[in-house]
Amino acid sequence: MTMLVLLSTTVLKAQTTKDITDEFFKTYEKSPQEALNSYSQEKCENFKTGKFQNLENGIVKADIERNDSIQTEKYGSKEIKLKIKWIDDCSYRLIFLEGNAAFWDSRPKDMPTYDLIVKIIATDENSYVQESKFDIDDDTIYRSKIIKVDQ
């Protein structure tokens, strides 16, 4: 799989993360290259460490804590620990290290854990929109908003 490093001085003209995301995908549908050219990586550094919340439809789905090499995620009673490897300023790979009993109890017995590839596609002051997919699946892309909670 090839990951793109995208550098641009063009900034999307939108005020909120939702607006930025909507604008990006509208542009992408018309012209993928124009959308990729408008993508800026300059603010991704703000999100490499800290405490975050993963939001889906305005609902907190996970609490995340990230340092330079480890990310922990809590989904209710489920907890997982992941190794984080930065691919470039705005893309990283999450590699499963361990999970608690609640995590293992929620999964089919022999289901493997796959690496997750994450790309930050839009940022604002305290949040970003990400696209993620498992490294074995090129078809399913998951989009979510991540909010930094430790300013």
Secondary structure, DSSP 8 states (H G I E B T S, - for coil): --------S-----SSHHHHHHHHHHHHHH-HHHHHHH---TTGGGGSSEEEEEEETTEEEEEEEE-SSEEEEEETTEEEEEEEEEEETTEEEEEEEEE-HHHHHTS-TT-----EEEEEEEE-SSEEEEEEEETT-SS--EEEEEEE---
